[in-house]
């Protein structure tokens, strides 16, 4: 394995350390990862929900909210239709609970058994028979143009809340909330379906306030060089829609001649510290002009007493948010931030209570392997915290059955222990069990459903191992015949629910994109997983004319087609394979974030690692390197072919338990007891029988 450690600028390290008040080691790690821009660092160091983007930055969020509120006020029946995976299950749960809180007559559905992905015409017909009038698809729907058009023809409106790549033909929905639309105005495209559901929930809560869709003008006057500088900003739903600035010479001209006049006219004008502002306004316009303003300072002070007596300039100098600004914020910028924080503090469901509901969005984000950058970091960090004390009875019951209740969970805990269990319900054709678990408030029902889901996961494992031994020889033949560019396996006996798992394992085994196809009656169901830069949805688009439906991300996707089309499908794949260009295979490499002398190799490293978490896609675990560690104990653990090296390493000041996965056969060959070794490793926490132990997880090791 190749060890890579990039050189970094020591001056930049010191600058980041001082500006963001972090230790030099943390600053060095950020620099080596090229996380040096203020906004990037903000999402690494902060976890307050106020740093998240406003949901009304979605162009059609207001349309979605209005239609849902209309359904609530008119007593309409609403259907929430989600996907069968963790993201779809959690998103469905979150929206059903949200709509129920609004008093909406809501029902839900997810694809059952061998149903195809996304909403189908039969779902519309059934809903029509129950006098339904509004469908909200979540984690699906963006590729269901024909079904949504059919629903519209029957008088049923549809709102699409989806994060999958959008086709050229968008569905004729009354609103589409999708950050991946080509013309999306939302600043981050990495949200999962449940993350979008959480955005919709926030927007619906905000819509219950008296500020919804009401223009608010914030005004700030400050002295200039023999002038008065007037700055104003217009907000709608806390989103800035316009801004104006005037530099006025007192006694020259009148207010009607300024741009400010039309900007302020007809709006409620809010200021901070009316006494000072009124004095400056009289100076600018003369005593004969009365600008009516409302002072928000008293209300703000009632929520934040520590701000009493502080000017906007002083707040800016002490503001944590100002640290992350590209340029020094103006007083008006501080006022906008202050007002937004005040509004969310006044309505806890937009702040503290909202954060407590991020347990389900965190599960969806991690299970769907969304990038842990930008606001996803806040969703996951707050969500992992919320999981320990989740307000969801069903989720609490499941965590208890998995031995995770009340424990501080990491992203890897979710990925390895929680997500597979929830996913199993969908893979085995019974995702409704997971939705009902998360919607239930009855302890007995929660216990029964949790047992059912764990049983389904056990069944899924058995089926998967049986299919794997049968499929691998076919995969080897396909890999060879396709020149190492593509793996295609068709197996009529493989369970539809595990095609994605098998395709992923094959992609990793052969380091090439892989497709696994199962047969369900007269339909073929396929899953594709990417490797080495292969784009799944772009590839499936080339087969659109013979696929009944398809969708997914760049890294993973799925499709359906009639079994009679399979010969044509395989022929087309054979024609396309020579055109596939994959990234060059390279020697396995590890990127080192920091090299540690023995004096710095202490258990306190855990604090640094946890502060830089959570870890996942596009934000891998911190990797350290240290030289001259002595192996003072070693043994091989594990069964069968999975043999690991369990070590005890001496760094002079501390003795470290360490685990080196799949390296049992290297013990006594590449390293042995009493050897001095150089090691590349992660720092983790091992949980065993209620105890926590800080340990090293070795990625590579060689004699010093």
Secondary structure, 3 states (H helix, E strand, C coil): CEEECCCCCHHHHHHHHHHHCCCHHHHHHHHHCCCCCHHHHHHHHCCCHHHCCCHHHCCCHHHHHHHHHHHHHCCCEEEEEECCCHHHHHHHHHHHHHHHHCCCEEEEEECCCCCCCCCCHHHHHHHHHCCCCEEEEECCCCCCHHHHHHHHHCCCEEEEECCCCCCCCCCCCCEEECCCCCCCCCCCCCCCHHHHHHHHHHHHHHHCCCCCCCCEEEEEEEECCCCEEEEEEEEECCEEEEEEEEEECCCCCCHHHCHHHHHHCCCCEEECCHHHHHHHHHHHHCCCCCCCCEECHHHHHHHCHHHCCCCHHHHHHHCHHHHCCCCCCCHHHHHHHHHHHHHHHHCHHHCHHHHHCHHHHHHHHHHCCCCCCCCHHHHHHHHHHHHHCCCCHHHHHHHHHCCCCCCCCCHHHHHHHHHHHHHHHHHCCCHHHHHHHHHCCCHHHHHHHHHHHHHHHHHHHHHHHHHHHHHHHHHHHHHHHCCCCEEEEECCCCCHHHHHHHHHHHHHHHCCEEEEEEEECCEEEEEEECCCCCCHHHHHHCCCCCCCEEEECCCEEEEEEEHHHHHHHHHHHHHHHCCCCCCCCCCCEEECCEECCHHHCCCCHHHHHHHHCCCECCECCCCEEEEEEEEEEEEEECCCCCCEEEEEEECCCCEEEEEECCCHHHECCCECCCCEEEEEEEEEEEEECCEEEEEEEEEEEEEC
